[in-house]
Amino acid sequence: MVEDDKLQSQTTFADLRGRQSVRATFKLTDMCIEAIGIVAAQLGIKQKSLFDHLFSDTRALSTIASKFRNARLDAANRIQKTFVISRGALVSLEEVARNYNAPRDALIEISVQRLLPMIAEQRQRHAKRKAVFGRIQKHLEDGRKLLAEAYAELGQEELITDRLNAAMAMYESAFKHMNAFIEKSEGIESFEPDAFTTVDIVFEEE
C-alpha cells in the first residue's frame, strides 16, 4: 500500500512538472507566428494551450519528423520569438526532433500548417460574425434611442424606464465584449492560408 501511494505521488509530481510553464525561443516565419496568434484568438485559448495540443500527440509529431530527417532550415526570413510553453510539450518536441535529427522549428511550422483548414473555416465564420455584429450594433443604437424616448416621455422614476435602463446596461456590457472579440480577431481578415504552405529546408546526406 505504501509503495502504491509512493508511485502515485511520483506520477502526480511528474504530471505537475510536465505542466510547468517554461520559456522557449524558436525561429519561425512571420506567417507561422501570425497563424499561432490567430488560432489562439479564435479559439479563445492561450498560445501555451495550443502548443500543448500540437505537441502532446507524439505519434503525429513523429510522422512529421520522419519526413524531415537529417534536414536543416533555411535561416532566411525567420524571426526569433519566445513563447511560454509547458515543460512537457517542450520535452516532447525536443525528443522527437532529436530522435529523427529533424529541426524542431520545422516541426512547429508543419504542425501549425495542419491548422490551416481551421483558419480558413474561421475566416468564413468571422465574415458572418461581422455581418451579425453589424445588425447587433444597429439594434443597440435603436435601443439607445428608445431609452432616450422613455426618459423624455415617462421620466426617470417610471418602472418601465428603470427596467429598460437596466436591460440596456447589460446590452452595452455585452456589446463591449463582443466588440473586443471582433477587434481581436481582425488579424484573420488579412491572413492568407495559401501563402503558408511550404517550409524552406535543405536535406543533408546521411
C-alpha positions, -999 to +999 in steps of 0.1 A: +000+000+000+028+024+009+046+016-024+014+023-043+010+056-026+046+065-033+042+055-070+010+076-073+027+105-056+057+103-081+033+101-110+013+131-099+045+151-093+058+142-128+025+152-143+025+185-125+061+191-135+052+184-171+026+212-170+050+237-155+054+267-178+088+275-193+100+299-219+113+286-252+127+305-282+121+294-317+130+309-351+098+309-372+084+327-402+062+356-396+033+337-412+037+309-387+038+334-357+007+351-371-011+318-375-004+308-339-018+341-327-049+338-349-058+303-339-054+310-302-075+342-305-103+324-325-105+295-300-102+318-270-073+299-256-037+308-246-009+300-270+006+277-244-026+256-246-023+255-284+013+242-281+002+216-256-023+204-281+001+203-310+029+185-292+011+161-269+004+138-299+039+124-302+028+099-329+016+127-352+048+147-344+070+117-352+052+112-385+060+148-394+096+144-382+102+113-403+097+135-434+124+159-422+151+135-411+186+150-415+172+183-427+181+219-418+161+250-422+168+279-445+176+306-419+164+335-441+132+353-433+129+338-399+121+357-367+133+348-332+103+345-310+100+335-273+068+316-263+055+303-230+051+266-233+046+237-209+077+217-200+060+185-211+052+199-246+088+212-250+103+179-239+081+160-264+091+184-292+128+182-285+128+144-280+111+138-314+134+163-331+165+146-316+153+111-325+148+120-361+176+146-364+149+170-376+149+208-369+123+215-342+113+248-358+103+228-389+082+205-368+065+236-353+058+251-387+043+219-402+023+213-370+008+248-373+002+243-410-021+214-401-043+241-386-048+260-419-081+243-427-094+256-393-081+291-401-099+290-435-131+279-418-127+306-391-122+333-418-156+324-432-171+324-398-155+358-390-171+373-421-205+361-410-198+371-374-191+407-385-223+408-405-243+397-375-224+421-353-233+450-376-270+441-371-265+439-333-249+474-334-279+488-353-302+471-328-283+486-299-285+521-314-323+517-317-324+506-281-305+537-270-330+559-289-359+541-273-344+546-238-340+583-245-376+585-256-387+566-224-368+591-203-384+620-222-420+607-221-422+587-188-394+602-167-366+586-147-387+573-119-410+553-141-408+515-137-407+509-174-378+533-178-359+518-149-362+483-163-353+493-198-323+512-185-311+481-166-316+459-197-297+484-218-268+485-193-265+447-197-267+451-235-240+477-235-217+455-215-223+425-238-217+447-268-184+459-254-172+423-250-184+414-285-166+444-300-134+435-282-136+400-296-142+413-331-112+436-329-090+409-315-099+387-345-093+412-372-059+397-380-076+368-397-090+390-424-056+397-439-041+363-433-037+342-465-036+305-456-024+296-492+007+316-486+017+295-457+020+260-472+058+254-475+088+252-453+122+260-469+146+232-459+178+216-471+184+179-467+218+166-456+234+134-467+231+106-442 
